[in-house]
Amino acid sequence: MATAEQLKALVKSHAEGDDSRFYSIALQVAAGAARGGKNRFAQEMRDLVDSLRKSIGKSSTRPVPVAQPRGELVGLLTANYPSIRMCDIVLEPDVRQQLDRALLEQRQQDRLTAKGFHPLRKLLLIGPPGTGKTMSASALAGELQLPLFTIRLDGLITKFMGETAAKLRLVFDALIQTRGVYLFDEVDALGGERARSNDVGEIRRVLNSFLQFLENDVSESLLVAATNHPQLLDRAMFRRFDSVIEYPLPTGAVACEVIRNRLAGVVLGKIAWSKVKEVASGLSHSEITLAAERAAKDTILSGKSSISTANLVNALKDRHTGSPP
C-alpha cells in the first residue's frame, strides 16, 4: 500500500498540476502493492493510470517536468534536462551493452514488475577520469526523457559534516517524490573503506547511513554512482548496486571512433589510423576529444582544407605531455 511519503507526494503533484509526476507515484504505489502480494489492487491501479492517460491524451513517455531543488535541497542537487543520447557518445562495446540493458529494463519496467521482478535501478560506474561515466548518466536521462539530478557528495560532506546523514535522507526522499536519474558523482568521498585507520567516526556513520538508504530505496528513479577511485570504496558498497560497470581507457578502435565522431563536421585527409591508435594509447576519451578539437583548430587557423595525420598525432602527443603522471 502507499507509504505516507507517497501519499503526500500524490497530493502535492495533483495540487501543482504535475500529471506525469502524479502518474509516476501512482505506479510506484502499484509496484509496492504487487511486491506485497496485492496483485489485484496493483493491476487496478495500473489500469486506472492507463485510462486516465488516454482520457486526456497524454503519452506515458511524456517527459517528467524538471522540479528545481527547493529549501534544504538547494546546494545539494542541480537539475537539468540533458539532450544527449546514447548515439552521441562512444564507449567500449561491453559498457554500451550494459547501459543498453539498463535502458531496456527501465523502459519495460511495467512488464517486469507485473511478474514480480525489479528493473535495474542502481548502477555503479567505475574507471579512470574522462572515460565517459558522467556523460553516460546524462545519456541515460536523455534516453528516458527524465531530469538529471546531480549530487556533489564532496561538497556535501565538507559543508555539512555534522548533518550529512540528514541531508542524504532528503535526497533519498526526493528519489521517491520526483522520478529522475540521480547522479552521485565522486561517491568515494562518501563510501570510503570503513576500516581505514585515519578515518573519523563521523564519516563512518555517514557511510553506514548511505548504505542503509541504498538498501532501503524502493523508488522508481535510476540511481547512478560514479567514482574514479573504486579501490577507496568500502566493499559493502558494491553489494548495494544492481550492476557495476567498469569504464576502461579506450582501445585503439574506440579512440579512432571518438576522433571521427568529434570531427564529423570537418574534412579528414588520408589519415594513418594505425599511427593515431599508437599515439592515442593511454589517453582517456575526453583527452582524445580535446586533441581532436586542437587538431581541427590548428588546421582551420593555418588555412588548410583538411586535417592531416601529423595534426592529429601532434595534438595527441601534447595531451600526453600535459597529462598527470
Secondary structure, 3 states (H helix, E strand, C coil): CCCHHHHHHHHHHHHCCCHHHHHHHHHHHHHHHHHCCCHHHHHHHHHHHHHHHHHCCCCCCCCCCCCCCCHHHECCEEEECCCCCHHHCCCCHHHHHHHHHHHHHHHCHHHHHHCCCCCCCEEEEECCCCCCHHHHHHHHHHHHCCCEEEEEHHHHHHHCCCCHHHHHHHHHHHHHHCCCEEEEECHHHCCECCCCCCCCHHHHHHHHHHHHHHHHCCCCCEEEEEECCHHHECHHHHHCCCEEEECCCCCHHHHHHHHHHHCCCCCECCCCHHHHHHHHCCCCHHHHHHHHHHHHHHHHHCCCCCECHHHHHHHHHHHHHHCCC
